[in-house]
Amino acid sequence: MSQSNPVPSPSLVRRAALAGLLGTLIESYDFAVYTYLVVYTAPLFFPSGTSGTAVLSSLLVFAAGFVARPLGGLFFGRMGDRIGRRRTLVLTVTLMGVGTFAMGILPGHDTIGLAAPVLLVLARVVQGFSAGGELMGSATFVAEYASARRRGLFNAITPLGFSMGVALAPAVVGLTTLLTGGHMAAWGWRIPFLVSLPLTVACLLYRVKIEDSPEFKALVARREVPSSPVLEVLRGHWRAVLRVAGLSLTVGLVGYTTSAYLPIYLQTQAGLPKGTVSLVAALALFLALPFALGSGFAVDRFGRRAVLVAALSVLTVVVFPGMFLMGTAGIPLFVVGAVFWLLVGLAGAAPPPAYAAFTGFFPTRVRYTGAAIGFNVGSILGAGFAPYAAARLTNATGSPYAPALLIAAAAVLGITVVLTAPRVGPGETRTPRTTEEGAREGVR
């Protein structure tokens, strides 16, 4: 935002931040709750001779949602840079709610045969298409309200909402397990999907009342809205897209291996009951939320490079001994929860500096499009196939600790990308809002 652009009031800034957080919370809840219900839905939609085969098939459906993300990123990114961030974000959260609600009412394989898994995949694709525009749209929207001194904290809003949604998913699943007793496999698994409907309606009622970002409104006033943002990004900012894709792969693989695969690891390798794992995961994920906030504050103090390198380095060191400890027979449950908390907390500290880079690599006129394309391309290999790759690697090596190697490899990639990216490059950083902000951008 240039100095001539109006400065939003503090109340408007808070509303924008809350709108971004709520939408991302719902998106991540809807997307993550499927993982915690795999053990119930797998035999219903993918009946086979072994439970392991059904689980692997269900994890491929999980990945299918990520395959649809780049298309959603292209579609909603272009829309967001053409007609505005707010209207686009209203549509993304609506589609996500529809996809999740559809999962909750789908009949199983015994009722409609092969149509059941096909419809499940379609619902997952709708979720992925929506998520392709939500996360980077929310990050763009919130970042464009942030002041120079609070950019790191505001860039923590979107991943914080993501973490809250991921934590809410196992909490709802665990509570549903307790309330439905032995009926979870028959019909109780539908409840967590159906909970998405009132959450979506509440978010929509809030989002329709907020204003678009000041930076986008300034573009409209100056008649600088791009006619072809996708072509502009691919021609002039492709290096930034590749950097975002690399960081997205890192953050996605690290985040989903810890939050989505570790609960499966605790059930299949450590032998913990399903309901117990859901509640332990929910508690650990909620208690780990301060990691994201602390990371945002640290970005404002030390810069995104230093914070990202530190978070990934520490996670790489502790993940193997952490998994070993959680899988040790007879280990107290509170120790399992503490280790889980540490791992997901360290993984949650990586997104705030990464999101600052996602939105910071592009100028305002193509920020939504550029960030969405790069982020979703990286998400396919990172977040999309993380649980499946972890399960496959475990089966191939025979070691339940093999996924630690995936996290280490992802960390090396992320550190390499952030250290080799230019601090300031033509067309690859945000347009400074003030002289002070430009100086801060240049040294971070």
Secondary structure per residue as TSV (DSSP state, phi and psi in degrees):
chain	resnum	aa	ss	phi	psi
A	1	M	-	360.0	130.9
A	2	S	-	-79.3	170.2
A	3	Q	T	-65.8	-22.5
A	4	S	T	-79.4	-13.4
A	5	N	S	-74.1	145.2
A	6	P	-	-66.3	142.7
A	7	V	-	-89.0	123.1
A	8	P	-	-67.3	150.3
A	9	S	-	-70.2	156.3
A	10	P	H	-57.1	-37.4
A	11	S	H	-66.2	-38.8
A	12	L	H	-67.4	-38.0
A	13	V	H	-62.8	-43.6
A	14	R	H	-64.3	-40.2
A	15	R	H	-64.4	-40.3
A	16	A	H	-64.6	-42.6
A	17	A	H	-63.1	-42.7
A	18	L	H	-66.5	-38.3
A	19	A	H	-62.4	-42.3
A	20	G	H	-65.6	-42.0
A	21	L	H	-64.8	-46.0
A	22	L	H	-62.3	-45.3
A	23	G	H	-63.9	-42.1
A	24	T	H	-68.7	-35.4
A	25	L	H	-59.4	-47.1
A	26	I	H	-66.5	-42.7
A	27	E	H	-59.5	-46.5
A	28	S	H	-71.4	-35.3
A	29	Y	H	-60.8	-50.1
A	30	D	H	-59.6	-39.8
A	31	F	H	-76.4	-33.8
A	32	A	H	-86.1	-28.4
A	33	V	H	-61.6	-28.5
A	34	Y	H	-57.5	-41.2
A	35	T	H	-62.0	-41.4
A	36	Y	H	-75.5	-10.6
A	37	L	T	-106.3	3.3
A	38	V	H	-57.2	-41.2
A	39	V	H	-64.3	-20.8
A	40	Y	H	-94.9	-40.8
A	41	T	H	-81.3	-26.8
A	42	A	H	-55.8	-51.5
A	43	P	H	-69.1	-20.8
A	44	L	H	-80.0	-34.8
A	45	F	H	-105.1	-20.8
A	46	F	S	-132.9	66.0
A	47	P	-	-64.7	133.5
A	48	S	-	-155.1	-179.1
A	49	G	S	-71.6	-28.2
A	50	T	-	-128.4	147.8
A	51	S	H	-68.4	-31.5
A	52	G	H	-61.7	-41.0
A	53	T	H	-65.4	-41.1
A	54	A	H	-64.5	-40.2
A	55	V	H	-65.0	-43.3
A	56	L	H	-62.1	-39.6
A	57	S	H	-63.5	-40.1
A	58	S	H	-67.2	-34.7
A	59	L	H	-69.4	-28.9
A	60	L	H	-68.5	-34.4
A	61	V	H	-64.1	-39.5
A	62	F	H	-56.4	-44.4
A	63	A	H	-67.2	-31.4
A	64	A	H	-59.4	-33.5
A	65	G	H	-62.8	-33.9
A	66	F	H	-76.9	-29.9
A	67	V	H	-62.1	-32.0
A	68	A	T	-79.4	-12.1
A	69	R	H	-63.2	-44.3
A	70	P	H	-58.7	-37.1
A	71	L	H	-63.6	-41.4
A	72	G	H	-65.3	-37.0
A	73	G	H	-63.5	-42.4
A	74	L	H	-63.3	-47.7
A	75	F	H	-66.1	-54.1
A	76	F	H	-76.7	-29.5
A	77	G	H	-62.0	-47.6
A	78	R	H	-61.5	-43.2
A	79	M	H	-62.0	-44.0
A	80	G	H	-64.6	-35.3
A	81	D	H	-82.2	-13.7
A	82	R	H	-99.0	-47.4
A	83	I	H	-112.1	-7.3
A	84	G	-	121.6	155.2
A	85	R	H	-73.2	-43.6
A	86	R	H	-62.7	-50.8
A	87	R	H	-63.1	-35.6
A	88	T	H	-66.4	-41.5
A	89	L	H	-70.1	-26.7
A	90	V	H	-64.1	-40.7
A	91	L	H	-70.4	-40.5
A	92	T	H	-62.9	-43.9
A	93	V	H	-71.1	-29.2
A	94	T	H	-65.1	-47.6
A	95	L	H	-62.4	-40.0
A	96	M	H	-61.5	-44.3
A	97	G	H	-61.6	-39.1
A	98	V	H	-63.8	-45.5
A	99	G	H	-62.3	-42.4
A	100	T	H	-69.8	-42.4
A	101	F	H	-61.3	-38.4
A	102	A	H	-61.2	-39.0
A	103	M	H	-60.5	-35.5
A	104	G	H	-71.8	-18.2
A	105	I	H	-112.5	4.1
A	106	L	-	-69.1	134.9
A	107	P	-	-75.2	158.1
A	108	G	-	-86.5	-177.3
A	109	H	H	-62.6	-35.4
A	110	D	H	-64.4	-23.8
A	111	T	H	-92.8	-47.1
A	112	I	H	-124.1	11.2
A	113	G	T	67.3	-137.7
A	114	L	T	-65.0	-18.9
A	115	A	H	-64.2	-25.4
A	116	A	H	-63.4	-55.8
A	117	P	H	-65.1	-30.8
A	118	V	H	-64.1	-46.7
A	119	L	H	-66.4	-34.0
A	120	L	H	-63.2	-43.1
A	121	V	H	-63.4	-42.2
A	122	L	H	-61.9	-42.8
A	123	A	H	-62.9	-38.5
A	124	R	H	-67.7	-35.5
A	125	V	H	-65.7	-40.1
A	126	V	H	-60.4	-42.6
A	127	Q	H	-59.9	-46.9
A	128	G	H	-63.7	-41.4
A	129	F	H	-60.0	-42.9
A	130	S	H	-66.7	-47.2
A	131	A	H	-62.0	-27.2
A	132	G	H	-60.9	-23.8
A	133	G	H	-106.6	-18.4
A	134	E	H	-75.5	-53.5
A	135	L	H	-62.1	-50.8
A	136	M	H	-73.9	-27.2
A	137	G	H	-66.0	-44.1
A	138	S	H	-64.7	-43.7
A	139	A	H	-61.2	-41.9
A	140	T	H	-64.8	-47.3
A	141	F	H	-59.5	-48.3
A	142	V	H	-70.6	-41.8
A	143	A	H	-62.7	-32.3
A	144	E	T	-75.0	-7.7
A	145	Y	T	-97.2	-11.6
A	146	A	-	-78.4	145.1
A	147	S	-	-83.6	168.1
A	148	A	G	-60.2	-38.4
A	149	R	G	-78.9	-14.7
A	150	R	G	-122.2	19.7
A	151	R	H	-63.3	-42.3
A	152	G	H	-61.7	-44.0
A	153	L	H	-63.6	-42.9
A	154	F	H	-68.0	-33.1
A	155	N	H	-70.2	-11.6
A	156	A	T	-83.9	-13.9
A	157	I	H	-62.6	-48.9
A	158	T	H	-63.9	-51.9
A	159	P	H	-64.0	-27.9
A	160	L	H	-66.0	-44.6
A	161	G	H	-61.6	-38.5
A	162	F	H	-60.0	-47.5
A	163	S	H	-64.5	-37.3
A	164	M	H	-65.0	-40.0
A	165	G	H	-66.5	-40.6
A	166	V	H	-64.5	-34.3
A	167	A	H	-74.5	-35.9
A	168	L	H	-65.8	-34.2
A	169	A	H	-57.7	-55.7
A	170	P	H	-67.0	-26.9
A	171	A	H	-64.2	-45.7
A	172	V	H	-66.1	-41.3
A	173	V	H	-63.9	-45.3
A	174	G	H	-63.0	-43.4
A	175	L	H	-64.8	-40.7
A	176	T	H	-62.5	-38.7
A	177	T	H	-60.4	-41.5
A	178	L	H	-68.6	-38.8
A	179	L	H	-76.5	-32.3
A	180	T	H	-93.6	-10.9
A	181	G	G	59.7	-127.6
A	182	G	G	-78.4	1.9
A	183	H	G	-94.2	5.1
A	184	M	I	-59.6	-46.3
A	185	A	I	-69.0	-27.9
A	186	A	I	-80.5	-51.9
A	187	W	I	-145.1	-16.6
A	188	G	I	-62.7	-28.8
A	189	W	T	-62.4	-20.2
A	190	R	H	-72.2	-28.4
A	191	I	H	-59.3	-48.7
A	192	P	H	-58.8	-33.0
A	193	F	H	-67.8	-43.1
A	194	L	H	-70.7	-24.1
A	195	V	T	-60.1	-23.7
A	196	S	H	-61.2	-29.7
A	197	L	H	-61.4	-54.6
A	198	P	H	-64.9	-31.6
A	199	L	H	-63.8	-43.0
A	200	T	H	-64.9	-44.5
A	201	V	H	-60.6	-43.2
A	202	A	H	-62.3	-41.7
A	203	C	H	-65.6	-41.9
A	204	L	H	-61.6	-43.0
A	205	L	H	-60.9	-29.9
A	206	Y	H	-82.7	-43.4
A	207	R	H	-67.9	-33.5
A	208	V	T	-68.5	-13.6
A	209	K	T	-97.4	-5.5
A	210	I	S	-92.0	164.7
A	211	E	-	-93.8	159.6
A	212	D	-	-70.9	165.9
A	213	S	-	-66.1	146.0
A	214	P	H	-59.1	-35.5
A	215	E	H	-65.1	-41.5
A	216	F	H	-69.2	-40.0
A	217	K	H	-62.5	-34.0
A	218	A	H	-67.6	-37.3
A	219	L	H	-61.6	-43.2
A	220	V	H	-62.8	-43.6
A	221	A	H	-62.7	-35.3
A	222	R	T	-88.1	-0.1
A	223	R	T	56.9	45.8
A	224	E	-	-113.2	15.3
A	225	V	-	-64.9	128.1
A	226	P	-	-69.9	143.1
A	227	S	S	-82.5	-30.2
A	228	S	-	-136.1	74.9
A	229	P	H	-62.7	-32.2
A	230	V	H	-65.3	-48.1
A	231	L	H	-63.4	-38.6
A	232	E	H	-63.5	-40.0
A	233	V	H	-67.5	-47.0
A	234	L	H	-67.9	-30.0
A	235	R	H	-83.9	-41.9
A	236	G	H	-108.3	-11.4
A	237	H	-	-135.5	28.2
A	238	W	H	-67.1	-31.0
A	239	R	H	-65.2	-40.9
A	240	A	H	-64.2	-37.7
A	241	V	H	-60.3	-42.9
A	242	L	H	-65.4	-38.5
A	243	R	H	-66.0	-42.5
A	244	V	H	-62.6	-41.0
A	245	A	H	-61.0	-42.2
A	246	G	H	-64.4	-44.7
A	247	L	H	-67.4	-35.9
A	248	S	H	-64.8	-41.4
A	249	L	H	-58.7	-44.8
A	250	T	H	-62.7	-53.3
A	251	V	H	-63.2	-40.6
A	252	G	H	-66.7	-46.1
A	253	L	H	-66.4	-43.4
A	254	V	H	-64.1	-45.9
A	255	G	H	-67.2	-44.3
A	256	Y	H	-80.1	-26.3
A	257	T	I	-67.4	-39.3
A	258	T	I	-76.8	-45.5
A	259	S	I	-86.0	-29.7
A	260	A	I	-104.4	-35.7
A	261	Y	I	-86.9	-38.4
A	262	L	H	-57.3	-37.1
A	263	P	H	-61.1	-37.5
A	264	I	H	-67.4	-39.1
A	265	Y	H	-59.5	-42.7
A	266	L	H	-67.0	-28.9
A	267	Q	H	-81.2	-47.0
A	268	T	H	-85.2	-31.6
A	269	Q	T	-102.8	-42.7
A	270	A	S	-86.6	-15.1
A	271	G	-	74.9	23.9
A	272	L	-	-80.7	146.9
A	273	P	-	-61.1	151.1
A	274	K	H	-59.1	-49.4
A	275	G	H	-63.1	-37.6
A	276	T	H	-63.8	-43.2
A	277	V	H	-62.0	-42.5
A	278	S	H	-61.4	-43.6
A	279	L	H	-71.0	-39.4
A	280	V	H	-63.5	-44.3
A	281	A	H	-63.0	-42.6
A	282	A	H	-62.8	-46.5
A	283	L	H	-63.2	-44.5
A	284	A	H	-64.1	-40.8
A	285	L	H	-67.9	-39.4
A	286	F	H	-65.9	-43.8
A	287	L	H	-69.7	-17.7
A	288	A	T	-86.3	-5.5
A	289	L	H	-58.3	-35.6
A	290	P	H	-59.9	-22.0
A	291	F	H	-59.3	-42.7
A	292	A	H	-66.5	-44.7
A	293	L	H	-63.4	-44.6
A	294	G	H	-61.2	-37.3
A	295	S	H	-64.3	-39.9
A	296	G	H	-62.9	-44.6
A	297	F	H	-61.3	-40.4
A	298	A	H	-65.4	-35.4
A	299	V	H	-61.0	-41.8
A	300	D	H	-66.2	-25.8
A	301	R	H	-92.6	-43.7
A	302	F	H	-113.6	-13.1
A	303	G	-	98.0	153.2
A	304	R	H	-69.2	-32.7
A	305	R	H	-62.3	-51.5
A	306	A	H	-61.4	-42.3
A	307	V	H	-67.9	-43.0
A	308	L	H	-65.7	-45.1
A	309	V	H	-61.4	-42.5
A	310	A	H	-64.5	-46.4
A	311	A	H	-62.9	-46.1
A	312	L	H	-68.1	-36.9
A	313	S	H	-65.9	-46.4
A	314	V	H	-65.3	-41.6
A	315	L	H	-60.1	-42.4
A	316	T	H	-60.4	-37.5
A	317	V	H	-71.4	-37.5
A	318	V	H	-98.0	-11.0
A	319	V	H	-67.4	-42.9
A	320	F	H	-65.6	-52.9
A	321	P	H	-61.1	-29.7
A	322	G	H	-66.0	-45.9
A	323	M	H	-64.9	-39.6
A	324	F	H	-60.6	-43.6
A	325	L	H	-65.9	-42.7
A	326	M	H	-65.0	-31.0
A	327	G	T	-88.6	-1.0
A	328	T	S	-73.0	131.3
A	329	A	T	-62.7	136.8
A	330	G	T	80.6	3.6
A	331	I	-	-68.6	135.4
A	332	P	-	-59.8	147.6
A	333	L	H	-62.9	-35.3
A	334	F	H	-67.0	-29.0
A	335	V	H	-70.5	-41.4
A	336	V	H	-58.4	-46.3
A	337	G	H	-63.6	-38.7
A	338	A	H	-66.2	-41.9
A	339	V	H	-67.1	-42.4
A	340	F	H	-59.0	-43.9
A	341	W	H	-58.7	-44.1
A	342	L	H	-64.7	-43.8
A	343	L	H	-66.9	-47.2
A	344	V	H	-70.3	-28.4
A	345	G	H	-67.3	-45.1
A	346	L	H	-64.8	-39.5
A	347	A	H	-64.2	-34.8
A	348	G	H	-74.8	-15.1
A	349	A	H	-80.8	-15.4
A	350	A	S	-77.9	-37.8
A	351	P	H	-60.0	-42.5
A	352	P	H	-54.4	-49.8
A	353	P	H	-66.8	-31.8
A	354	A	H	-68.3	-41.5
A	355	Y	H	-66.6	-32.8
A	356	A	H	-61.8	-36.1
A	357	A	H	-73.0	-41.1
A	358	F	H	-52.6	-51.6
A	359	T	H	-81.3	-22.3
A	360	G	H	-80.7	-16.0
A	361	F	T	-78.1	-11.2
A	362	F	S	-126.7	148.7
A	363	P	-	-72.7	164.0
A	364	T	G	-56.2	-41.8
A	365	R	G	-63.7	-25.3
A	366	V	G	-129.5	21.0
A	367	R	H	-63.6	-47.4
A	368	Y	H	-60.8	-48.8
A	369	T	H	-63.7	-50.6
A	370	G	H	-62.2	-46.6
A	371	A	H	-65.1	-39.5
A	372	A	H	-67.5	-41.7
A	373	I	H	-63.5	-53.3
A	374	G	H	-62.1	-44.2
A	375	F	H	-62.2	-43.6
A	376	N	H	-77.6	-30.1
A	377	V	H	-62.9	-44.7
A	378	G	H	-67.3	-30.1
A	379	S	H	-67.1	-28.3
A	380	I	I	-58.8	-54.6
A	381	L	I	-79.1	-30.2
A	382	G	I	-80.9	-83.1
A	383	A	I	-68.4	-39.8
A	384	G	I	-61.3	-45.0
A	385	F	T	-105.5	8.6
A	386	A	H	-59.6	-55.4
A	387	P	H	-62.2	-40.6
A	388	Y	H	-66.1	-44.8
A	389	A	H	-63.6	-38.5
A	390	A	H	-64.3	-42.6
A	391	A	H	-66.1	-42.8
A	392	R	H	-63.1	-44.3
A	393	L	H	-64.2	-36.8
A	394	T	H	-63.5	-44.6
A	395	N	H	-66.6	-39.1
A	396	A	H	-70.7	-37.8
A	397	T	H	-91.9	-21.2
A	398	G	S	77.6	4.3
A	399	S	-	-108.1	124.2
A	400	P	T	-70.6	-10.2
A	401	Y	T	-97.5	2.0
A	402	A	T	-57.8	-35.1
A	403	P	H	-57.3	-19.6
A	404	A	H	-60.3	-31.1
A	405	L	H	-66.8	-36.0
A	406	L	H	-63.3	-42.9
A	407	I	H	-64.7	-42.1
A	408	A	H	-62.9	-43.0
A	409	A	H	-64.9	-41.2
A	410	A	H	-64.3	-39.5
A	411	A	H	-63.1	-42.2
A	412	V	H	-61.3	-42.8
A	413	L	H	-61.2	-47.8
A	414	G	H	-62.4	-42.5
A	415	I	H	-63.5	-40.6
A	416	T	H	-63.1	-44.5
A	417	V	H	-62.7	-48.1
A	418	V	H	-70.8	-29.6
A	419	L	H	-80.7	-25.2
A	420	T	H	-95.7	-11.2
A	421	A	S	-69.9	137.7
A	422	P	-	-65.1	142.3
A	423	R	S	-65.6	-41.3
A	424	V	S	-138.8	125.7
A	425	G	-	-139.3	151.0
A	426	P	T	-57.0	120.6
A	427	G	T	74.3	8.1
A	428	E	T	-118.6	6.0
A	429	T	S	-129.0	167.5
A	430	R	-	-68.9	149.4
A	431	T	-	-67.7	119.1
A	432	P	-	-60.5	142.2
A	433	R	S	-82.4	-32.4
A	434	T	S	-142.8	169.0
A	435	T	H	-61.1	-40.7
A	436	E	H	-61.9	-41.6
A	437	E	H	-66.8	-38.2
A	438	G	H	-61.1	-39.8
A	439	A	H	-64.8	-41.0
A	440	R	H	-65.2	-39.3
A	441	E	H	-62.2	-37.2
A	442	G	H	-71.3	-25.7
A	443	V	H	-101.6	-2.4
A	444	R	-	-105.7	360.0
